[in-house]
């Protein structure tokens, strides 16, 4: 009864209001006024373009942050967090895709289609290698069927890629195959990432995820930073760096180096603590 009374009162209130014709506004015809109107329209158009570009950049940054968080949650074996982040990514991706249809004067945001995992398999990785395998496997398992990936290991001067060239589609079969393949990889020898970095960029990726305990065996960390800068001079590839270490304070220079690589290449830097063995 109360709802019915409210509806009736609403209808009565509406019936008491007389229809009012909107006022007719005469547009000014002087050249000065028309010029002012044109300037106003141009300013409004620029504002809309700037807003669209800013929103696209914000959505792109949000999606990148979610992808980085997914890697971290995978390393922590937090299934609930992985599922929650995956759902958020599925929500944000269409927004980023819509932005790619925007202004041709701005670089369109791109969905992450091709992902390469650049993985350290040097001898110093023994204690953190199980974490690396699990992190990469979980990240790959979260990829959609319209995405592609490759995994490139480096140890000493040896480069070991999952796919010999390019990337492979993230099908259920390829996800199972890469897990089996990674189980056979064991860390050994020293650290020489230069050839593997070139191999990773040769896959034409959208994103490169670097997983390492540090390039401390390399003569010059600056040389590695310079290699990424040379191969990614147009900043078309986003590079995320993940330091696998239970004590990242032992080498502050390495932390700074990986942070710089990530920052200079539009990515993020994260510290991933190794899983504890029972």
C-alpha positions in Angstrom: 0.0 0.0 0.0 2.8 2.4 0.9 4.6 1.8 -2.4 1.3 2.4 -4.3 0.8 5.7 -2.4 4.3 6.8 -3.3 3.7 6.1 -7.0 0.4 7.9 -6.9 2.0 10.9 -5.3 4.7 10.9 -7.9 2.2 10.9 -10.7 0.2 13.7 -9.0 3.3 15.8 -8.7 4.1 15.3 -12.3 0.6 16.3 -13.4 0.9 19.5 -11.5 3.9 20.7 -13.5 3.1 22.5 -16.7 5.1 21.8 -19.8 7.6 24.6 -20.5 8.8 25.2 -24.0 12.6 25.5 -24.1 13.8 29.0 -24.9 14.9 29.7 -28.4 18.5 31.0 -28.3 19.6 33.0 -31.3 23.2 32.2 -32.2 25.4 35.2 -32.7 26.3 35.9 -36.3 29.2 38.3 -35.9 32.7 37.1 -37.1 34.1 37.7 -33.7 31.5 35.5 -32.0 31.8 32.8 -34.6 35.6 32.8 -34.2 35.1 32.5 -30.4 32.8 29.6 -30.9 35.2 27.8 -33.2 38.0 28.3 -30.7 35.7 26.9 -28.0 34.9 23.8 -30.1 38.6 23.3 -30.8 39.5 23.5 -27.2 36.7 21.1 -26.3 37.9 18.7 -28.9 41.5 18.9 -27.7 40.3 18.3 -24.1 38.4 15.2 -25.2 41.4 13.9 -27.0 43.7 14.6 -24.0 41.2 12.8 -21.7 41.0 9.8 -24.0 44.8 9.5 -24.2 45.2 9.9 -20.4 42.5 7.3 -19.8 44.1 4.9 -22.2 47.5 5.4 -20.5 45.9 4.8 -17.1 44.1 1.7 -18.2 47.3 0.4 -19.8 49.2 1.0 -16.6 46.5 -0.7 -14.5 46.7 -3.7 -16.8 50.4 -3.9 -16.5 50.2 -3.7 -12.7 47.7 -6.5 -12.7 49.9 -8.7 -14.8 52.8 -8.0 -12.5 50.6 -8.8 -9.5 49.6 -12.0 -11.1 53.2 -13.1 -11.4 53.8 -12.3 -7.7 50.6 -14.1 -6.6 51.5 -17.1 -8.6 54.9 -17.2 -6.9 53.2 -17.1 -3.5 50.9 -20.0 -4.5 47.9 -17.9 -3.6 45.2 -19.5 -5.7 42.4 -17.1 -4.6 44.5 -14.1 -5.4 45.4 -15.5 -8.8 41.8 -16.1 -9.6 40.8 -12.6 -8.4 43.5 -10.9 -10.4 42.7 -13.0 -13.5 39.1 -11.8 -13.4 40.2 -8.2 -13.0 42.5 -8.6 -16.1 39.5 -9.9 -18.1 37.6 -6.8 -17.1 40.3 -4.3 -17.9 41.5 -5.8 -21.2 38.3 -4.8 -23.2 38.8 -1.2 -22.0 42.4 -1.2 -23.3 41.2 -2.8 -26.6 38.6 -0.1 -27.0 41.3 2.6 -26.5 43.3 1.2 -29.3 40.5 2.3 -31.7 40.9 6.0 -30.6 42.8 8.9 -31.9 45.3 8.1 -34.7 47.6 10.8 -33.4 48.3 8.9 -30.1 50.0 5.6 -29.9 47.2 3.1 -29.3 47.3 0.9 -26.2 47.9 -2.7 -27.1 46.7 -5.8 -25.4 49.5 -8.1 -24.3 49.5 -10.8 -27.0 53.1 -12.0 -27.0 54.9 -12.7 -23.7 58.5 -13.9 -23.3 59.9 -15.2 -20.0 63.7 -14.6 -19.9 64.9 -16.9 -17.2 68.2 -17.2 -15.4 69.5 -20.8 -15.2 73.0 -20.1 -13.9 74.4 -22.1 -11.0 73.6 -19.5 -8.4 69.9 -20.1 -9.1 69.8 -23.5 -7.4 68.0 -22.5 -4.2 65.4 -20.3 -6.1 64.9 -22.4 -9.2 61.8 -24.2 -7.9 60.2 -20.8 -7.3 61.1 -19.8 -10.9 59.6 -22.9 -12.4 56.4 -22.5 -10.4 56.1 -18.8 -11.1 56.5 -19.2 -14.9 54.2 -22.2 -15.0 51.4 -20.4 -13.1 51.8 -17.3 -15.3 51.6 -19.3 -18.5 48.6 -21.2 -17.2 46.7 -17.9 -16.7 47.2 -16.9 -20.4 44.2 -16.9 -22.7 44.1 -18.9 -25.9 44.5 -15.8 -28.0 47.9 -15.1 -26.3 51.3 -16.5 -27.1 54.5 -17.1 -25.2 58.0 -18.4 -25.2 60.5 -19.2 -22.4 64.2 -18.5 -22.9 66.7 -19.9 -20.3 70.3 -18.8 -20.2 73.3 -20.4 -18.4 76.9 -19.6 -19.2 76.9 -19.0 -23.0 74.1 -21.5 -23.6 70.7 -20.3 -24.7 67.8 -22.7 -24.3 64.4 -21.6 -25.7 61.2 -23.5 -25.5 60.2 -22.4 -29.0 63.1 -22.3 -31.4 61.7 -19.3 -33.2 59.0 -16.8 -32.3 56.3 -17.7 -29.8 53.7 -20.5 -29.5 50.0 -20.2 -28.8 48.9 -20.6 -25.2 46.9 -23.8 -25.8 46.3 -26.4 -23.1 48.8 -28.7 -25.0 51.6 -26.1 -25.1 51.1 -25.2 -21.5 51.5 -28.9 -20.5 54.5 -29.2 -22.9 56.3 -26.3 -21.4 55.8 -27.5 -17.9 57.3 -30.9 -18.8 60.1 -29.2 -20.6 61.0 -26.8 -17.7 61.1 -29.8 -15.3 64.2 -31.0 -17.2 66.0 -27.7 -17.0 68.6 -27.5 -14.2 70.7 -24.4 -13.2 74.4 -24.6 -14.0 77.4 -22.6 -15.1 77.8 -18.8 -14.9 75.7 -15.8 -16.0 75.8 -14.4 -19.5 72.4 -13.0 -20.5 73.4 -11.0 -23.6 72.5 -13.7 -26.2 69.3 -14.6 -24.4 68.3 -10.9 -24.2 68.7 -10.7 -28.0 66.8 -14.0 -28.5 63.9 -12.6 -26.3 63.6 -9.4 -28.4 63.9 -11.5 -31.5 60.5 -13.1 -30.6 58.8 -9.7 -31.2 57.2 -9.7 -27.8 54.8 -7.2 -26.2 56.3 -8.0 -22.8 59.5 -9.6 -21.5 59.5 -10.9 -18.0 63.0 -11.2 -16.6 63.4 -13.7 -13.7 66.8 -13.8 -12.1 68.7 -13.8 -8.8 70.9 -11.1 -10.1 73.5 -10.5 -12.9 76.2 -10.3 -10.3 78.6 -12.5 -12.4 78.5 -10.1 -15.3 81.4 -7.7 -15.5 79.2 -4.7 -16.0 75.6 -4.3 -15.0 75.6 -1.1 -17.0 76.3 -3.2 -20.1 73.1 -5.1 -19.5 71.1 -2.0 -19.1 72.6 -0.6 -22.3 71.7 -3.8 -24.1 68.0 -3.5 -23.2 68.2 0.2 -24.2 69.7 -0.6 -27.6 67.3 -3.4 -28.4 64.3 -1.5 -27.2 65.2 2.0 -28.4 61.6 2.7 -29.5 60.2 1.5 -26.2 57.7 -0.9 -27.9 58.4 -3.7 -25.5 57.6 -3.6 -21.9 60.2 -5.2 -19.6 59.3 -6.4 -16.1 62.1 -7.5 -13.8 61.6 -10.0 -11.0 64.4 -10.6 -8.5 64.2 -14.0 -6.9 65.9 -13.6 -3.6 65.3 -14.2 0.1 67.7 -11.4 1.0 67.6 -8.6 -1.7 69.7 -6.4 0.6 72.8 -8.4 -0.1 73.3 -6.7 -3.4 71.8 -3.2 -3.5 73.5 -2.5 -6.8 71.8 -5.4 -8.5 68.4 -4.2 -7.1 69.1 -0.7 -8.5 70.1 -2.2 -11.9 67.0 -4.3 -12.3 64.8 -1.3 -11.1 66.4 0.8 -13.8 65.9 -1.7 -16.6 62.2 -2.0 -15.6 61.7 1.7 -15.3 63.5 2.6 -18.5 61.5 0.1 -20.4 58.0 0.9 -19.0 57.8 -2.1 -16.8 57.7 -2.9 -13.1 60.3 -4.3 -10.6 59.3 -6.8 -8.0 61.1 -8.9 -5.4 59.9 -12.5 -5.3 60.9 -14.5 -2.2 61.5 -18.2 -2.8 59.1 -20.8 -1.6 60.2 -22.7 1.5 61.0 -26.3 1.0 59.5 -28.8 3.5 
